[in-house]
Amino acid sequence: MKNILISGGAGFIGSNLALYLMKSGYNITVLDNLSQQIHGENPQTDSSLYQNILGKVEFIKGDVRNKEDWKKAIKKQDIIIHLAAETGTGQSMYEISKYTETNILGTSQMLEVLMTEKHSIKKIILASTRAVYGEGKYVDEKGNFCYPKHRNPEEMSAGNFEICGENGEILGLVSTDENSKIHPSSIYGITKQTQEQMLQAICPSLEIQTTILRFQNVYGEGQSLKNAYTGILSIFSTQILNGENLNIFEDGKESRDFLHIDDGVEAIKLVVENEISNHKIYNVGSGISTNVLEVAENLIKNYKKKVDVNITGQFRIGDIRHNFADISRIKNDLNFESKIDFETGLKRFTDWVSTQKLETNNFQQSLDEMKAKGFLRK
């Protein structure tokens, strides 16, 4: 199976993946709408992601919500790697129709085309997210695993950010495995859960193999520095280099699992090439938890800039407190584990950022939007 279609293939993960698979001899077609939020007003001049694949892949400018674009894109393809999605928990809470149309309607259009059109698709690989787990997996004082409900905004306004049990005790964080409870706390997470369920319901009847990859926070050289919804590394980097102080949500101890882009695309390639992955769900992460305050301090150190770090106590509705992946399954099946530790990956990222044109982003605008709609509070 040598012909691969990547939806969203001009994005951060998609463009890196396209180039990586091409080096291994695959023929790559990309379907992408070149969203202005990611690629700017003129992608041919503003988007290094798009420029990196331009002329190297078969490129189709199209929208996953459009059946005609899917019909054109799937011709002569063997595998679909479905990356195209609106991403970001915060924005999803107030741009609900935008997220559901792209993520849910877009996936339904793909499946309906596969039902009705002649094609050679044998496998679909879906990029899902750790957001489907909501607050993830914990252990109580008796040693029992539990899956706590979403945090109470009133408690968070009082400065109580940690996940607590029924008796008020702080629960112990453990890695989240693929059998953990699915209960997303954001519209984004809900749309990705729905994508997973749609593929699981429809693809067996179409005799199409599926693999679902639940990614943690993917970062690395090349990611957008303009997009306010692309992640804290880009947001903090832009602020630090512009000499702005960093305002940290909650108490700064909220944590995430960071995965370098090179490890992310390697995981996808392993799924492409190994049938043992068929009809499996895998977490894809480093399996290591890093808190936001550590991220901020390391970025400041790498950039050698003097800016203040302010713990604001603000919080976003829909954000989780902690999550890091149990990667036992993908390690056992595919011998995958991240090769680039966070310190090394962050140094590579900051070295790259330091060579880029200094940008401003619309982060403050995004905060203003969330605050106006009641999703950013203190």
SULJOLIN-V60774 format. One line per field, one symbol per residue. ss: DSSP state (@ for helix, = for strand, . for the rest). psi: psi as a letter, one per 20 degrees, with the letter a starting at -180 (. if undefined). burial: # if it has 9 or more other ideal C-beta (glycine too) atoms within 8 Angstrom, else .. A space follows every 10 residues. Layout:
ss = ???
psi = ???
burial = ???
This chain:
ss = ..=====... .@@@@@@@@@ @@@...==== ==...@@@@. ..@@@@.@@@ @@@....=== =.....@@@@ @@@.....== ==......@@ @@...@@@@@ @@@@@@@@@@ @@@@@@.... ..=======@ @@@....==. ....==.... ..@@@@@... ...=.....= .==..=.... ......@@@@ @@@@@@@@@@ @@@@@@..== =====.===. .......... .@@@@@@@@@ @....===.. ....==.=== @@@@@@@@@@ @@@.@@@..= ====.....= =@@@@@@@@@ @@@.....== =...==.... ....=..@@@ @@@@...... .@@@@@@@@@ @@@....... ..@@@@@@@@ @@...==.
psi = nioppopkii aggghggghg hhhjjqpppp oqjlphhgir hnhhhiohgg hhipihropo orpiiohhhg gghipjqhqp onhpqpqpgg hhiimghggh gggggghhgg hhghhhqprk piqpppobqi ihicibprpa ijjpqrnqrq qphgghhjjn hqpqahjiqp qpprqprijr pomqjqhghg hhgggghggh hghhhilpqq pponqboprr piqpihoiji rhgggggggg hjjqqpopqc jiiqqroppq hhhghhgghh hhjoihipkq ppqoahjppp rhhggghhgg ghilqoqqop ohiqqppiqr gqpqqokggh gggjkpqpio rhgghhgggh gghiiqpprq rkghghgggg ghjjior.
burial = ..######## ########## ##...#.### ##.#...### ..#...#.## ###..##.## .#.#.#..## ####..#### ######.### ######..## ########## ####....#. #.######## ########## .....###.. #.#..#.... #.###..... #.#.####.# ..######## ######.### .##..#.### ########## .####.#### #.######## #....#.### .######### ########## ##.#..##.# ########## ###.###### .##...#.#. #..####### #######.## #.##.#.#.# .#..###### ###....... #.#..##.## #...###.
